[in-house]
Amino acid sequence: MKNIKKSLLVLACIVLLAGCGKDVKLENGENAIVTLKDGAISSDDYYKELKKANSAQVLMNMIDKKLLDSLYETDSEEKQYVKQQVKQAESAATKAGTTLEVYLNYYYGLTSKSAFEEYLSLSYKRDLWTNDYAKETVTDKQIQEYYDNEVVGDIEASHILISVDVKSDATDEEKTKAQNEALDKAKEIIKKLDNGEDFATLAKDNSKDEATAKNGGSLGKVNSDDVVSEVFDALKSMSDGSYSKEPVKSTYGYHILYRKSQDKKPELDEKEKTTITEKIATEIADESGFYIKALKALREKNDMKIVDSDLEKSFEELMKQYESQYSSSN
């Protein structure tokens, strides 16, 4: 942090001036970065203006990059993420009938593909830290509460899916009609179950889930991460050997469920604690404003101190803006 001023000037020279070149001294002893017929622009004058124009954001990015690069090596997953995002941006630019550079400047305020790649890399590592820091905040009490209230044994189940068949350009009336038809069909299947017909046979004949229909609708043993929440919540409320008396609606359509059995709840050992911690941390990391809190903690852990008083003030004001933005959105 001792060379912040020097680092910013060097960065400015590289990006804006393509090199500082030889020192040219003014009468007052300052270095000139631009000479004119009737005067010059000194490095100090330039630095003062630089501090007025987005310097706090530039400094924040420099700090975070230095800290995060020391924590996380650039691996194949990060490279793939950056590559995919660049490809999407190139595709979006083409669809908009413009160049990638113009697209990036308009949406991100960036002037080149390489600058965008650096931005993506920094964002990727910031997310990694946010998730890791979230894990640090998880308490034993939270783990126990999650275990008591959320963790259940695997449920062996089957389903019959009746999808809502409708074209993407269908009218609201057509969508409503298709949904009602799917619901009516699901109810008819439940009546057949009430009359003693075989669940597996009905699944093979009616389910739109081709992957499970051929096996009589078998989902195997599932837990909360394996099926949509509507389905798993319904299965939890059912007893072994029973089927759902009403169709269960999800984004896939209507499900008729059969619950065969449920395993014993797993013990709260270290492996289970790790799994629970990761789930709770994911929820915490997604909370509005936690991203800002996590990065602030990262800087504090590394004893960050901005020695330039003007930059320190600008940096603090920027942080307040971020914190206020997330507070007002809650």
Secondary structure, DSSP 8 states (H G I E B T S, - for coil): -TTHHHHHHHHHIIIIIS---S-EE-TTS-EEEEEETTEEEEHHHHHHHHHHSSHHHHHHHHHHHHHHHHH----HHHHHHHHHHHHHHHHHHHHTTS-HHHHHHHHHS--SHHHHHHHHHHHHHHHHHHHHHHHHH--HHHHHHHHHHH----EEEEEEEE-----TT--HHHHHHHHHHHHHHHHHHHHHHHTT--HHHHHHHH-S-HHHHTTTTEEEEE-TTTS-HHHHHHHHHS-TTEE-SS-EEETTEEEEEEEEEE-------HHHHHHHHHHHHHHHHTSTTHHHHHHHHHHHHTT-----HHHHHHHHHHHHHHHHHHHHT-
